[in-house]
């Protein structure tokens, strides 16, 4: 890559990253209604109850009610925060609701600014280094991807197979390292990187499969199916909790699903325009703000004010939990604060 082409490529990457962050920050509010990914631990819920009591100046009666909703020694049921949000919509005063949402908006803005800064830190030559949602560079992320998911597999392997797997993983790690370096220094394109990365993953998966006996393969597949079934069960339960908390009709559910898909398509189109260099940052801001306002207006046509308020409160609660996760883990975990993971786009 020539020195003239490199700044242009970095600018395009910077714009795309900026759009990605701005999409999360500016348009998350319009997709939060379909978010069912609100898994939280009992410790996180207890911590949330304490912070709500302080932040919102709750009365003793309100604090006791919230503690009874959030404090639990057991694993919370899927979609539990939707149930909590529906109860808070009834019990909080208008001033308390405003305070809760304002704090969520403040966290969202701080997260968006911080994420953009982490995503492109500057080195001595002024070139950007891209980071993922965990605050890690692509090399770190890709290396972890080559190793994750082996917990159940290791339990099935003999000592000899474990040594063979170790050798395969070490070789795979070196191949990943070389591929990421090629991408970072510009010797391969983004498209080439994706294709070669996919080929590496498939080759590694095939090599690992070849280590297993037929019996081991069958056992592993059974475990995967069991995990998938449990995931789907919790996902369905969370969806049921969301629908019940919001009191959505069948027609509303269909309309919201259609809106979500339309939003995804519109946001994706803007991202592609940014990658192609057709939009500058100010144009991106304008377009995304317009998309956000249009989507919010569409929500108001589908949902009642009470339903939107419940969704706002749920969005704020999950954002508060994830903000604390981010503080503990160096920027990780702002899923709820941006409002679209899982079903959201």
VMD Tcl script that draws the C-alpha trace (Angstrom):
set ca {
  {0.00 0.00 0.00}
  {1.41 3.37 -0.94}
  {1.83 6.19 1.55}
  {-0.86 8.14 -0.33}
  {-3.42 5.34 -0.07}
  {-2.79 4.55 3.60}
  {-4.21 7.79 5.09}
  {-7.32 7.41 2.90}
  {-7.78 3.85 4.11}
  {-7.35 4.91 7.74}
  {-9.83 7.73 7.23}
  {-12.37 5.30 5.82}
  {-11.83 2.95 8.76}
  {-12.15 5.87 11.16}
  {-15.43 6.97 9.60}
  {-16.80 3.45 9.67}
  {-15.86 3.07 13.34}
  {-17.32 6.46 14.11}
  {-20.57 5.47 12.41}
  {-20.66 2.16 14.27}
  {-20.28 3.93 17.62}
  {-22.72 6.68 16.68}
  {-25.21 4.07 15.50}
  {-25.04 2.39 18.89}
  {-25.32 5.65 20.76}
  {-27.83 7.55 18.65}
  {-30.13 4.81 17.43}
  {-30.07 2.35 20.29}
  {-33.00 4.18 21.86}
  {-35.24 3.21 18.97}
  {-34.45 -0.52 19.17}
  {-34.48 -1.04 22.91}
  {-38.11 -2.20 22.87}
  {-37.17 -5.59 21.39}
  {-34.21 -6.24 23.66}
  {-34.62 -9.43 25.73}
  {-30.93 -9.81 26.58}
  {-31.19 -8.66 30.19}
  {-29.44 -11.52 31.97}
  {-28.01 -10.27 35.26}
  {-26.64 -12.01 38.34}
  {-28.28 -11.84 41.75}
  {-25.31 -9.78 42.96}
  {-25.77 -7.27 40.14}
  {-29.47 -6.94 40.94}
  {-28.80 -6.38 44.63}
  {-26.23 -3.73 43.73}
  {-28.74 -2.12 41.35}
  {-31.37 -1.93 44.10}
  {-28.93 -0.10 46.38}
  {-27.96 2.39 43.67}
  {-31.57 3.08 42.74}
  {-32.38 3.80 46.36}
  {-29.59 6.38 46.53}
  {-29.86 7.88 43.04}
  {-33.63 8.32 43.09}
  {-34.06 9.24 46.77}
  {-36.55 6.45 47.24}
  {-38.90 6.39 50.18}
  {-38.56 3.55 52.66}
  {-41.63 1.89 51.19}
  {-40.29 2.22 47.64}
  {-36.85 0.95 48.62}
  {-38.33 -2.10 50.35}
  {-40.49 -2.87 47.31}
  {-37.55 -2.57 44.91}
  {-35.39 -4.74 47.17}
  {-38.09 -7.41 47.15}
  {-38.12 -7.27 43.34}
  {-34.36 -7.28 42.79}
  {-32.72 -8.96 45.77}
  {-32.60 -12.73 45.28}
  {-30.24 -15.55 46.15}
  {-31.36 -17.57 43.15}
  {-30.53 -17.02 39.49}
  {-33.03 -14.46 38.20}
  {-35.66 -15.69 35.79}
  {-35.15 -14.82 32.10}
  {-36.50 -11.36 31.30}
  {-36.76 -10.50 35.00}
  {-35.78 -6.86 34.45}
  {-38.79 -6.39 32.18}
  {-41.01 -7.41 35.09}
  {-39.13 -5.01 37.35}
  {-39.45 -2.18 34.80}
  {-43.21 -2.67 34.60}
  {-43.49 -2.45 38.39}
  {-41.28 0.66 38.56}
  {-43.41 2.35 35.91}
  {-46.31 2.10 38.37}
  {-44.50 2.99 41.60}
  {-41.91 5.68 40.72}
  {-42.92 9.32 40.66}
  {-42.53 11.35 37.48}
  {-39.51 13.10 39.00}
  {-37.87 9.78 39.85}
  {-38.51 8.42 36.36}
  {-36.96 11.54 34.85}
  {-33.90 11.20 37.08}
  {-33.49 7.53 36.14}
  {-33.68 8.23 32.40}
  {-31.38 11.25 32.61}
  {-28.72 9.17 34.33}
  {-29.09 6.50 31.64}
  {-28.67 9.11 28.91}
  {-25.56 10.45 30.62}
  {-24.08 6.94 30.79}
  {-24.91 6.36 27.13}
  {-23.11 9.52 26.04}
  {-20.08 8.77 28.23}
  {-19.93 5.21 26.92}
  {-20.13 6.32 23.27}
  {-17.34 8.83 23.75}
  {-15.18 6.36 25.65}
  {-15.76 3.57 23.17}
  {-14.75 5.71 20.23}
  {-11.57 6.69 22.06}
  {-10.73 3.06 22.85}
  {-11.51 1.95 19.33}
  {-8.96 4.28 17.73}
  {-6.00 5.15 19.94}
  {-3.12 6.94 18.24}
  {0.44 5.71 17.98}
  {3.55 7.73 17.21}
  {2.84 7.79 13.48}
  {-0.75 8.87 13.90}
  {-2.22 5.61 12.64}
  {-5.30 4.19 14.29}
  {-5.38 0.87 16.07}
  {-8.77 -0.76 16.10}
  {-10.22 -2.27 19.24}
  {-13.25 -4.45 19.73}
  {-15.99 -4.22 22.37}
  {-13.73 -5.85 24.98}
  {-11.06 -3.18 24.59}
  {-8.80 -5.65 22.79}
  {-7.04 -5.38 19.49}
  {-8.03 -7.76 16.66}
  {-5.03 -10.00 17.25}
  {-6.03 -10.59 20.87}
  {-9.63 -11.18 19.94}
  {-8.90 -13.54 17.05}
  {-6.43 -15.55 19.09}
  {-9.08 -16.08 21.76}
  {-11.58 -17.15 19.13}
  {-9.24 -19.90 18.03}
  {-9.20 -21.29 21.55}
  {-12.65 -20.74 23.00}
  {-15.35 -23.34 23.26}
  {-13.06 -26.23 24.25}
  {-14.27 -26.66 27.83}
  {-16.64 -29.55 27.17}
  {-14.31 -30.97 24.53}
  {-11.36 -31.21 26.93}
  {-13.44 -33.32 29.29}
  {-13.82 -35.93 26.55}
  {-10.20 -36.16 25.41}
  {-7.53 -38.66 26.38}
  {-4.12 -37.36 27.48}
  {-2.70 -38.16 24.06}
  {-5.50 -36.27 22.32}
  {-4.96 -33.28 24.59}
  {-1.30 -33.10 23.54}
  {-2.31 -33.32 19.89}
  {-4.84 -30.57 20.41}
  {-2.22 -28.40 22.10}
  {0.04 -28.77 19.06}
  {-2.80 -27.85 16.72}
  {-3.72 -24.81 18.75}
  {-0.17 -23.55 18.84}
  {0.11 -23.87 15.07}
  {-3.25 -22.17 14.63}
  {-2.16 -19.33 16.90}
  {0.85 -18.62 14.70}
  {-1.30 -18.65 11.56}
  {-3.76 -16.25 13.16}
  {-0.93 -13.97 14.27}
  {0.47 -13.80 10.74}
  {-2.97 -13.12 9.27}
  {-3.77 -10.31 11.69}
  {-0.36 -8.73 11.09}
  {-0.99 -8.84 7.34}
  {-4.27 -7.02 7.86}
  {-2.78 -4.45 10.21}
  {0.09 -3.55 7.89}
  {-2.24 -3.30 4.90}
  {-0.79 -6.15 2.85}
  {-4.24 -7.77 2.58}
  {-7.66 -6.17 2.29}
  {-10.49 -6.44 4.80}
  {-12.31 -8.82 2.47}
  {-9.23 -11.01 2.06}
  {-8.78 -11.07 5.82}
  {-12.34 -12.24 6.38}
  {-12.10 -14.97 3.75}
  {-8.76 -16.26 5.02}
  {-9.91 -16.07 8.63}
  {-12.97 -18.12 7.76}
  {-10.81 -20.68 5.97}
  {-8.51 -20.89 9.00}
  {-11.41 -21.46 11.37}
  {-12.86 -24.19 9.15}
  {-9.49 -25.90 8.75}
  {-8.88 -25.78 12.50}
  {-12.36 -27.13 13.21}
  {-11.82 -29.99 10.78}
  {-8.43 -30.83 12.29}
  {-9.93 -30.94 15.77}
  {-12.79 -33.14 14.57}
  {-10.30 -35.57 13.07}
  {-8.82 -36.10 16.54}
  {-12.11 -37.41 17.91}
  {-13.56 -40.87 17.82}
  {-17.10 -41.38 16.56}
  {-18.29 -41.89 20.12}
  {-16.67 -38.63 21.25}
  {-18.22 -36.75 18.33}
  {-21.67 -38.08 19.22}
  {-21.27 -37.13 22.90}
  {-20.06 -33.64 21.99}
  {-22.96 -33.11 19.59}
  {-25.40 -34.18 22.28}
  {-23.93 -31.66 24.72}
  {-24.19 -28.92 22.12}
  {-27.81 -29.72 21.41}
  {-28.58 -29.67 25.13}
  {-26.93 -26.26 25.50}
  {-28.77 -24.95 22.46}
  {-32.09 -26.17 23.85}
  {-31.44 -24.47 27.19}
  {-30.50 -21.25 25.43}
  {-33.66 -21.29 23.33}
  {-35.75 -22.05 26.40}
  {-34.36 -19.04 28.27}
  {-34.68 -16.86 25.17}
  {-38.35 -17.80 24.78}
  {-38.99 -17.19 28.48}
  {-37.35 -13.76 28.25}
  {-39.49 -12.92 25.22}
  {-42.62 -13.95 27.10}
  {-41.62 -11.76 30.06}
  {-41.06 -8.79 27.72}
  {-44.41 -9.21 25.98}
  {-46.25 -9.59 29.29}
  {-44.49 -6.64 30.94}
  {-45.29 -4.36 28.02}
  {-48.73 -5.83 27.46}
  {-48.08 -6.11 23.73}
  {-50.83 -7.24 21.41}
  {-50.16 -9.62 18.53}
  {-50.39 -6.74 16.06}
  {-47.89 -4.69 18.06}
  {-45.42 -7.57 18.15}
  {-45.57 -7.91 14.37}
  {-45.21 -4.16 13.85}
  {-42.21 -3.91 16.18}
  {-40.47 -6.84 14.50}
  {-40.93 -5.17 11.11}
  {-39.61 -1.87 12.46}
  {-36.55 -3.61 13.87}
  {-35.68 -5.18 10.53}
  {-36.22 -1.89 8.71}
  {-33.95 -0.10 11.16}
  {-31.23 -2.70 10.70}
  {-31.36 -2.29 6.94}
  {-31.23 1.52 7.14}
  {-28.32 1.51 9.58}
  {-26.45 -1.07 7.49}
  {-26.88 1.10 4.39}
  {-25.34 4.08 6.19}
  {-22.42 1.97 7.38}
  {-21.75 0.84 3.82}
  {-21.84 4.45 2.62}
  {-19.33 5.40 5.29}
  {-17.01 2.53 4.37}
  {-17.18 3.62 0.74}
  {-16.23 7.16 1.73}
  {-19.54 8.66 0.54}
  {-20.32 10.30 3.90}
  {-18.21 12.47 6.20}
  {-18.68 12.53 9.96}
  {-21.05 15.48 10.01}
  {-23.21 13.87 7.33}
  {-23.24 10.65 9.36}
  {-24.40 12.53 12.45}
  {-27.19 14.19 10.51}
  {-28.36 10.97 8.87}
  {-28.25 8.93 12.05}
  {-30.06 11.61 14.03}
  {-32.75 11.69 11.36}
  {-33.02 7.89 11.48}
  {-33.34 8.00 15.23}
  {-36.09 10.60 15.22}
  {-38.01 8.81 12.48}
  {-37.84 5.54 14.36}
  {-38.92 7.11 17.64}
  {-41.90 8.69 15.93}
  {-42.81 5.31 14.45}
  {-42.66 3.73 17.91}
  {-45.12 6.30 19.20}
  {-47.55 5.22 16.48}
  {-47.34 1.57 17.55}
  {-47.01 1.70 21.33}
  {-48.88 3.46 24.11}
  {-47.08 6.08 26.27}
  {-47.12 3.62 29.19}
  {-45.49 0.89 27.11}
  {-42.77 3.25 25.89}
  {-42.16 4.35 29.47}
  {-41.70 0.74 30.61}
  {-39.25 0.14 27.77}
  {-37.39 3.33 28.70}
  {-37.08 2.17 32.29}
  {-35.89 -1.31 31.27}
  {-33.33 0.30 28.96}
  {-32.08 2.46 31.85}
  {-31.88 -0.45 34.31}
  {-29.87 -2.63 31.96}
  {-27.65 0.31 31.11}
  {-26.94 0.88 34.79}
  {-25.94 -2.76 35.28}
  {-23.68 -2.75 32.25}
  {-22.09 0.54 33.21}
  {-20.96 -1.12 36.41}
  {-19.65 -4.08 34.42}
  {-17.69 -1.66 32.28}
  {-16.19 0.03 35.33}
  {-15.07 -3.34 36.70}
  {-13.72 -4.74 33.43}
  {-12.16 -1.81 31.66}
  {-14.92 -0.87 29.25}
  {-16.69 -4.17 28.71}
  {-20.33 -4.89 28.91}
  {-22.36 -1.92 27.70}
  {-24.92 -4.13 26.05}
  {-28.01 -2.77 27.72}
  {-26.79 0.82 27.68}
  {-26.72 0.87 23.94}
  {-29.90 -1.14 23.81}
  {-29.43 -3.64 21.02}
  {-27.80 -6.99 21.35}
  {-29.41 -10.26 20.68}
  {-32.61 -9.34 18.89}
  {-31.67 -5.72 18.37}
  {-29.88 -4.47 15.36}
}
mol new
graphics top color blue
foreach p $ca { graphics top sphere $p radius 0.5 }
foreach p [lrange $ca 0 end-1] q [lrange $ca 1 end] { graphics top cylinder $p $q radius 0.2 }
display resetview
